[in-house]
Amino acid sequence: MINTSTITIDLAKTVFQVAFFNHHGVLKFNKKMNESKMLEFIALHSGATICMEACSTAHHFGRKLEAQGYRIKLVPAHIVAKYRSGNKNDANDALAIFEAVKRPKTYFVKVKTLEQQDLACLLRLRQGYMKQRTQVINRARGLGLEYGIKIPKTVGKFKRQLPEHLEDGENSLTPTIRLVLHGLLQELYHLEEMVKQSTQALMALAKQVPACQLLISLPGVSWIVASGLYARLGDASAYRCGRDASASIGLVPSHTGTGGNNKLFGITKRGDRYLRSLVVHGARAVVCSTKEKQDTLSCWIREQASRNHLNKTTVALANKLVRMAFAILRTGTAYQPNFA
């Protein structure tokens, strides 16, 4: 840490826990404040380092305080939890943030730009609608089975067969359950439209972002995957290397060991689960379409597939794609097949 005073903030919706440490690292106070008093206090310490947990509103306050010249450090929540003493409360969380920041190997989250925030917002909106769509289908299938009606899982078959069951006057559906299922079907149509609109808005925004235009040159990376990678990695300056970027998404092997004996297991599955699934699906499309291609990446995929299971090859390619995305974002150059 630099030799300046430090302010740690445990963020909340209305009441914030603010701890102040002098340049010797001595705690001077640890108090609750509302937003206006917190900002007034920060204004009195222009050279302070502001440390916060990377949670809700952290990027908003990070952008606001960075614009005023403060040095911002956002600590991942799971790291803060490791340094908390005693029970969980706001005061202990503010102290834990300072303890985490002092450690030399603690990594920090880079403050998102408004562009990244917009992409992340649309991604989460689209994901939420898709989750609601699945919930509606499962609810309708469960209710239908209570009346002996079996409805397929997939969206297309569901939309095609449920109206047929509703129009069939000879099945065991009562007027009440027909009304319920018809309402769920209409809800599904509405969610389908919301998914479509959010996808179009996301792709339109991604096409205007130069970084996404570079990422789209990667095999298996669509506009949606590119927007997710850019929203997560930004300009990649927060990562030391491509492996760190891949580890933040959970695509590197986990391991455990003692006495010098380490064992490797499957991937860690840490970080953004939705983004990881998008990258893996993109990688699977590439793996399934290599066939007789003779470019460097396709040859590498076939060599991996000859020794490993298809799923393991897919995840290995997903790992490689994130590393290449890191290189693209760091250097600002498009995908170069000869270096894949």
N, C-alpha and C positions, 0 to 999 in steps of 0.2 A: 504494500500500500504506500501511497505517497504521504509525505509528512504534512498533512493538513487535518483540520477537524473533519469529523464524519457525522452525518445525520442518517440514521436508519429509520425507516418508516414501515410500519405494518399497516398496509392499506385496508380500507373498508369502504362502505358506501357513504357513511356520514361522519363517523368518528374515527380518527386516525391516531395510532400510537406512535409517538415521535420520541426517539432516544438520541441524545446528543453526546458525542465523545470529543474531547479535545485532541490536539495533535499528538499527545502522549498516549492516547487510547484510554484515557480515564473517563468513566461515565460521569457526566455532570447532572443529567436528569433524564427521566423516562416518564413522559406524561401523555395523557389523551388530549387531542385537540380536534376542533372542527377544521374544515378545509381552509377557510379564510385565515384563521389564526396560524395554521400550519404554513401557509404560503408567506404570511407576514414574518414568521420566525425564520424561514429559509432565506428570505430577503436580507436578513440581518447578518448572514454568514455567506458572503459572496464567494469565498474560496473553498467552501466545504464540498466534500464528496457525498453525493446522495445515493444511498443504497436502499433498494426495495426488493421485496419478493416478486418474482415474475408471475403475477396473477392478474386478476381483473383490474382494469384502470391503470396498470403499471406502465403500459406503453403510452397512454395518454399523458400521464404526468411526466414520463420520461421525455417525450417530445417537447412538452411545455418547458421543462426545466433546462433541457439541453439548449433550447433556443435562447435561454438567459445566460448561457455560458457555464453552467454547472457540469461537473463530471458525474455521469450516471452509471450505476452498476446494478443490474437486475440479476438476482440470484434465483436459480430454479428452486421451486418449492420443496422438492424431495431432498435437496442438499441442506436447506435451512432446517428441515426436520431432524437431521442427524446431529445438529449442534444445539438443540433445544434442551435446556435443563429444567427438570420439574415438569409439572403439568402444562398442557397447552393453554395459553392465554395470550392476549395481545402484548403484554409487557415482556413475557418470556420470548415471544416471537421476535420482537424488536431487538432483543439482546442476541438471539440466535443468528439473526441476519448479520450482525457485526462480527460474531465469531466465525461465521462462514466466509465472510469477505477477507478476514485476516489470513486464511489458509492459502499457501502459495499455489496449490494445485486446483483451487476452485475455479470453475469456468463460469462465464456469465452469458446472459442472453442479451443480444444486441437489440436496441430499441427499434421497433418496426416503424417504417415510414408510413404515411397515409396511404400510399399506393399498395404496400403490402397489407395494410389493415383492411383495405377495401376488398382485396382478393380473398383474404382469409375469411372475411365476413360472408362473402358470397358462397365460398366453399362450405362453410358451416350451415348456411341457410339451405343450400342444396342437399347436404347430407341429412339435415333434419327432416326435410320433406320426404326424402327417400326412406328414412326410418319410419316416419308416420305411415307411408304407403304400405310398408311391410306389416306394420301393426294392424292396419285396417284389413288387409288380406287374411292375416292369421285369425283375427277376430271373426271374420265372416266364415272362414273355413271351420273354426271351432263350433260356431253356432249351427252351421249347416249339418255337421256330423251328428248333432243331437237329434236331427230329424231324418237321418239316414241319407243325407245329400253329401256326396264327396266332390269337393271343388279342388282343382289342381293348384299347385303352389305358384307357378310362374304368372307374372302379371298379364301377359297376352292371353294365356288359356283361361285365366280367371275372368277377365273382361268378356271373353267370348262365351264361356259356359254358364256363368252365373245368370245372365239374362234368359238363357234357355231354360234353366231350372225355374226361374220366376214365372215364365210363361206357361210352363207345364202344369196343367190343371189336375193331373192325375197323380202327382207325387204327394208326399205326406206333409208338405209345407202348409201351415195354417195361415190365415190372413195376417195375424200379428207378426209372425216371423218373416213373411213376405215383405211387410212394411219395413221391418228392421233391415233386412238384407238389401232392399232397394235403397234405403238411406245410406248404407255403407258403400254401395256401388256408386252412388252419386258423390260421396265423399272421396272415393278413389279417383273418379274423373277429375274432381277439383285438384287433388294432390298431383295427379299426372300433369295438369296444366301448370301448376306452380313449379314442379320440377323442370318442366320445359322452359318456363320463363327465367328461372334462376340460372339454368345452364346457358341460355342464350346471353344473359347479362354477363355471366362470368367469362364466356368466350369472347364477347365483344370487348370487355375491359382488358383481358389478357393480350388480345391482338394489338392493343395500343401501347403495351409495355415493351421496351426494347429488350430487356432481359428475357422475357418470355418468347420473343421472336427468335432469340438465339437458342433457347432450350428446345424449341420445337424441332430443331434440326437433329436432335438425338433420336435414334430408333426407339420406338415404343413410347415416345413422349407426345401426348396430345396436348391441346390447349389447356385442358383441365389439369393434367398432370404437371404441365409447365407452371401453371398458376400456383399450384400447391407447393412445388419446389421453391419457387421464388418467394412466396409468402413465408415459407419456413426458413430458407437459407439467406435471403436478402442478397447482399453483395458478397457473401461468404467470408467476410473479413473476421467474423467471430470464431472461425474454425482454423486450426493450425494446418490441417491437411484434409484430404478427401475422406480418409477413414473416420475422422472425427465427425464429419458431416453425416456419413452413413450411420455411425453409432448413435447420433442424435435421433435418428428415425427408427433405430432398433434392428438394423439389417446386418449386424456383425455377430459372430458367435459369442455366446456366453461361456464363462469358464469358472471353475472353482478349483482350489488346490491348497495344499499345506505341505510343509516340509520339502518344498521344491518340486513337488509333483502336481502338475496342473492337468485338468481334464477339460476338454472342449465339449460343448453341448450344442443345442440348436441356437437360433438367433435370439437375442435378448428380448425383442418385441417391446422395447422402450419407446418413449416419445409418442409421436403422432400416429395413432393406429390407422386413421382414415387415409393419410398420405401414404403410409406404408402399403396399404392395400392397393391404392391407385398405381404405385410404382411397380408392385409385383404383378398386377394384372397387365400393365404395359409390357413388362418383361416377358410374361407368358405368351403374349401375342407375337413377340419377336422370336422366341424360341420355337414356336410352332410354325414359323414361316421361313426358316433358314433354308431348308431343303438342299438345293444344289448351289446356293450362293457361295462365291469364292472370296468375298471380302474378308478382311482380317477378323472382324468380330464374329461373323458367321462360322468361320473355321474354328475359332475358340469355343463357340457354343457347341458345335458338334463334337469337339474333343472332350468337353466337359460332360456332355450327354452320354458319350460312350463309356464313361467311368462312373457316373453318378445317376441317381434317380432324376426323373424329369423335374420334380418339384425342387430338388436341391439345386439343379442347374438354373432354374428360374430365379430362385432367391439369389444365387451367386451373380446372375446377370443384373438383377435389381440393385444389388450392392455396387456393382460396377457402374451402372447408370447414374447413381447418386454421386459417385466419385467423379464421373465425367461432368455431371452438372456442376459440381463444385469448381472444377477447372474452368468451365465455361464462364461461370459467374465471376470467378476471381480474375480471369484474364480478359474477359469481354470478347472472346473469339468464338466463332461457330464451331460445331462439331467437325472434327477431322478424322475420317475413317481410318486413315493409315496409322493413327496413334491410339486407336481403340484397344 
